[in-house]
Amino acid sequence: MDSFDCATIGYDPTGKTLATHTGIPQPAQQAVIPSVVEEKRAQIQGGAELSINVWKDSMGIVYILDGQHRFVASCIEKKKIKLNWKKVGFPGFRNGWGATRHEQVVPAKERLKRK
């Protein structure tokens, strides 16, 4: 599978219970920053084709290594997202989308720019 059709979800998966064994990439972090999701949605609306880095564990569960906000934005926009498969990784946030939450914080990349 080279891509995941986020239209099969069709909404923001944050806080929603989604089966882990269906090939749906699982979150890397326990929080999603709405301002970052909006930035990624604007990129999609502008025609950008986004991708995420993923890997599959021995149980067949797909985990996002990098690109959680791009994935959420693609789900909201009902777009496909390219999957860049990595050979090794780690199961990020093991509690799945149901335990993720929206968090109103300054993104790390913005905090680093301010230093």
VOBA-1610 file (N, C-alpha, C; in pm, whole numbers, padded with zeros to 5 digits, always signed):
BEGIN
Met+00085-00117+00000Met+00000+00000+00000Met+00090+00124+00000Asp+00077+00205-00102Asp+00158+00327-00115Asp+00091+00449-00057Ser-00040+00439-00033Ser-00113+00553+00023Ser-00229+00502+00108Phe-00281+00592+00187Phe-00400+00562+00267Phe-00506+00663+00229Asp-00624+00616+00195Asp-00733+00705+00156Asp-00804+00753+00282Cys-00771+00874+00325Cys-00828+00930+00447Cys-00978+00958+00434Ala-01030+00952+00312Ala-01175+00968+00294Ala-01249+00853+00359Thr-01182+00739+00380Thr-01247+00626+00448Thr-01277+00660+00593Ile-01202+00755+00649Ile-01233+00805+00784Ile-01325+00926+00769Gly-01280+01027+00695Gly-01366+01140+00659Gly-01392+01244+00767Tyr-01318+01238+00876Tyr-01335+01336+00985Tyr-01207+01334+01068Asp-01197+01425+01160Asp-01082+01431+01251Asp-01086+01308+01342Pro-00985+01220+01335Pro-00987+01100+01417Pro-00951+01123+01564Thr-00907+01244+01599Thr-00864+01274+01734Thr-00979+01251+01833Gly-00953+01167+01932Gly-01054+01136+02033Gly-01156+01033+01992Lys-01142+00978+01872Lys-01238+00879+01822Lys-01179+00738+01834Thr-01261+00641+01858Thr-01216+00503+01866Thr-01215+00444+01726Leu-01096+00408+01679Leu-01079+00346+01548Leu-01006+00214+01568Ala-01050+00110+01501Ala-00987-00021+01514Ala-00840-00014+01473Thr-00753-00076+01551Thr-00610-00069+01522Thr-00565-00165+01414His-00640-00271+01389His-00596-00372+01292His-00655-00353+01154Thr-00699-00234+01120Thr-00762-00210+00990Thr-00668-00141+00892Gly-00543-00122+00931Gly-00449-00051+00844Gly-00451+00099+00863Ile-00537+00147+00952Ile-00541+00290+00981Ile-00415+00325+01060Pro-00332+00415+01008Pro-00212+00453+01083Pro-00248+00508+01221Gln-00179+00457+01322Gln-00202+00496+01461Gln-00114+00616+01497Pro-00158+00698+01593Pro-00088+00822+01625Pro+00049+00802+01688Ala+00135+00900+01664Ala+00269+00900+01721Ala+00272+00971+01856Gln+00177+01059+01877Gln+00175+01144+01996Gln+00036+01141+02059Gln+00029+01182+02184Gln-00100+01181+02253Gln-00179+01310+02233Ala-00124+01405+02158Ala-00195+01531+02138Ala-00184+01578+01993Val-00285+01653+01952Val-00290+01716+01820Val-00310+01865+01843Ile-00230+01946+01777Ile-00239+02091+01791Ile-00325+02146+01678Pro-00443+02200+01709Pro-00535+02247+01605Pro-00473+02347+01507Ser-00388+02438+01554Ser-00329+02537+01462Ser-00240+02471+01358Val-00173+02364+01396Val-00088+02292+01300Val-00176+02217+01200Val-00285+02158+01247Val-00378+02090+01156Val-00433+02190+01055Glu-00470+02310+01100Glu-00522+02411+01007Glu-00418+02452+00904Glu-00292+02460+00945Glu-00183+02492+00852Glu-00172+02383+00744Lys-00182+02258+00784Lys-00173+02146+00690Lys-00296+02141+00600Arg-00413+02173+00654Arg-00534+02178+00571Arg-00521+02284+00463Ala-00465+02397+00498Ala-00444+02504+00399Ala-00350+02456+00288Gln-00249+02380+00324Gln-00157+02326+00223Gln-00231+02233+00128Ile-00315+02146+00184Ile-00394+02053+00102Ile-00488+02131+00011Gln-00557+02229+00066Gln-00651+02310-00013Gln-00578+02386-00123Gly-00450+02413-00102Gly-00368+02480-00203Gly-00312+02384-00307Gly-00344+02256-00295Gly-00301+02158-00395Gly-00185+02069-00355Ala-00132+02086-00235Ala-00020+02004-00191Ala-00063+01859-00170Glu+00023+01767-00208Glu+00002+01626-00181Glu+00095+01589-00066Leu+00039+01556+00047Leu+00117+01532+00167Leu+00152+01384+00184Ser+00257+01360+00263Ser+00297+01223+00293Ser+00333+01213+00441Ile+00334+01089+00490Ile+00373+01061+00627Ile+00469+00943+00628Asn+00552+00936+00731Asn+00641+00822+00751Asn+00573+00724+00846Val+00569+00597+00804Val+00502+00494+00883Val+00587+00368+00889Trp+00553+00280+00981Trp+00609+00145+00987Trp+00504+00052+01043Lys+00523-00077+01020Lys+00427-00178+01067Lys+00498-00270+01166Asp+00434-00291+01282Asp+00493-00378+01382Asp+00463-00524+01351Ser+00513-00614+01434Ser+00497-00758+01410Ser+00352-00804+01417Met+00265-00723+01478Met+00123-00756+01486Met+00045-00702+01366Gly+00114-00629+01279Gly+00049-00573+01161Gly-00011-00435+01183Ile+00015-00375+01298Ile-00039-00242+01327Ile+00053-00137+01266Val-00006-00043+01195Val+00069+00064+01129Val+00076+00183+01223Tyr+00198+00233+01244Tyr+00220+00349+01331Tyr+00279+00465+01251Ile+00235+00584+01283Ile+00292+00705+01224Ile+00422+00737+01298Leu+00529+00755+01223Leu+00655+00799+01281Leu+00666+00951+01273Asp+00620+01006+01163Asp+00624+01151+01142Asp+00510+01188+01049Gly+00426+01283+01093Gly+00319+01329+01006Gly+00180+01320+01065Gln+00170+01313+01197Gln+00039+01299+01260Gln-00056+01412+01222His-00009+01537+01221His-00095+01650+01188His-00134+01648+01039Arg-00043+01603+00954Arg-00075+01588+00811Arg-00183+01482+00792Phe-00173+01374+00870Phe-00273+01268+00862Phe-00410+01319+00904Val-00416+01389+01016Val-00544+01443+01064Val-00602+01539+00962Ala-00520+01628+00907Ala-00568+01724+00807Ala-00621+01651+00684Ser-00553+01546+00642Ser-00597+01469+00525Ser-00730+01399+00552Cys-00750+01353+00675Cys-00878+01291+00711Cys-00991+01393+00704Ile-00968+01511+00758Ile-01070+01616+00755Ile-01102+01656+00611Glu-00998+01667+00529Glu-01016+01707+00389Glu-01056+01592+00298Lys-01061+01470+00354Lys-01101+01350+00278Lys-01009+01326+00158Lys-00879+01331+00182Lys-00778+01314+00077Lys-00692+01192+00104Lys-00630+01142+00000Lys-00530+01037+00015Lys-00402+01098+00066Ile-00326+01018+00141Ile-00196+01062+00189Ile-00096+00952+00155Lys+00019+00994+00104Lys+00123+00900+00066Lys+00189+00844+00191Leu+00216+00713+00189Leu+00283+00647+00300Leu+00427+00618+00262Asn+00519+00670+00338Asn+00662+00641+00322Asn+00696+00534+00425Trp+00712+00410+00378Trp+00734+00298+00469Trp+00879+00294+00517Lys+00896+00281+00647Lys+01027+00268+00709Lys+01039+00124+00761Lys+01160+00071+00758Lys+01181-00068+00799Lys+01173-00089+00949Val+01214+00012+01025Val+01209+00000+01170Val+01142+00123+01229Gly+01090+00108+01347Gly+01025+00220+01414Gly+00990+00182+01554Phe+00900+00256+01610Phe+00857+00231+01746Phe+00708+00258+01753Pro+00639+00183+01838Pro+00497+00213+01856Pro+00485+00340+01940Gly+00457+00449+01874Gly+00450+00578+01942Gly+00356+00577+02060Phe+00245+00639+02044Phe+00145+00650+02149Phe+00054+00528+02139Arg+00069+00433+02226Arg+00002+00303+02216Arg-00148+00305+02243Asn-00201+00415+02291Asn-00343+00418+02328Asn-00436+00452+02213Gly-00382+00477+02095Gly-00464+00499+01977Gly-00531+00635+01970Trp-00609+00651+01865Trp-00676+00779+01839Trp-00777+00814+01947Gly-00840+00715+02007Gly-00941+00742+02109Gly-00888+00817+02229Ala-00760+00800+02258Ala-00700+00867+02374Ala-00624+00993+02336Thr-00616+01026+02208Thr-00551+01151+02170Thr-00646+01266+02199Arg-00589+01384+02212Arg-00673+01501+02242Arg-00618+01624+02170His-00704+01722+02155His-00660+01850+02102His-00594+01929+02215Glu-00484+01991+02183Glu-00411+02065+02285Glu-00372+02201+02228Gln-00417+02306+02292Gln-00387+02444+02248Gln-00252+02488+02305Val-00146+02455+02234Val-00011+02494+02276Val+00063+02553+02156Val+00174+02618+02185Val+00259+02669+02078Val+00339+02550+02025Pro+00332+02523+01894Pro+00406+02410+01837Pro+00557+02422+01862Ala+00624+02310+01876Ala+00768+02307+01903Ala+00846+02387+01799Lys+00808+02376+01671Lys+00884+02449+01569Lys+00875+02600+01589Glu+00764+02648+01643Glu+00750+02791+01671Glu+00831+02831+01796Arg+00832+02744+01896Arg+00911+02771+02016Arg+01060+02778+01981Leu+01105+02691+01892Leu+01246+02692+01852Leu+01284+02817+01776Lys+01192+02870+01695Lys+01219+02993+01620Lys+01237+03113+01713Arg+01170+03109+01827Arg+01173+03221+01921Arg+01301+03229+02003Lys+01379+03122+02002Lys+01502+03119+02083Lys+01615+03191+02014
//
